């Protein structure tokens, strides 16, 4: 078995822990947007319409593999809240996205043992983040926030590539940009289809740090460096 030279990490749910709920508990940015733009909506209705906009575009992206952006979700929400007025300015829509993401990401925290894992592996491996995300700067902002950006040679995201994991193009793009060879690359993530099955199909090996289940043995980030270096039986 070839020695691993590259390790690719998923981000959300792998390197950071987060609440995947669509509506942040701390702030209802969609309702604030509705008030600013003159839509006669209460907070509950605004949340319901935001959820509808989110689900419409995210479900379509999941079905097609084509990533959608937070700006597109904001535009769809505006269409639902202001059907007879037309879309607000790009600045107003961008403000909605920024305020929503600020609230959504406020409670993100670095996963247990993430910093130690990265410090260890970065000594003798090339590391990269390969993540699905709706917003082009979100992952980098969080890497800077937790002071772990320095460990990674590149950040490859679905919104940039245009396709979300497990589409083959995002893995191919990551390998090309990082100078990696699939057979010498290990993918680490918490989502089975995107972070295990997709990388395996692309010729990489994979380590699963998500919720264990039948046929889905999980490891911890603390175990990753040794597993990467020794290619034990727990390395898929």
ABEGO torsion letter per residue (X at the ends): XBBBABBBBBABGAABBBBABABBAABBAAAAAAAAAGBBBBAAAAAAAAAAAAAAAAAAAAAAGBBBBAAAAAAAAAAAABAAAEBBBAAAAAAAAAAAAAAAAAABBBBBGAAAAAAAAAAABBBBBBBBBABAAAAAAAAAAAGAAAABABBBBAAAAGBBOABAAAAAAAAAAAGBBAAABBBBBABAAAAAAAAAAAGBBBBBABBBBBGBBBBBAAAAAAAAAAGBAABX
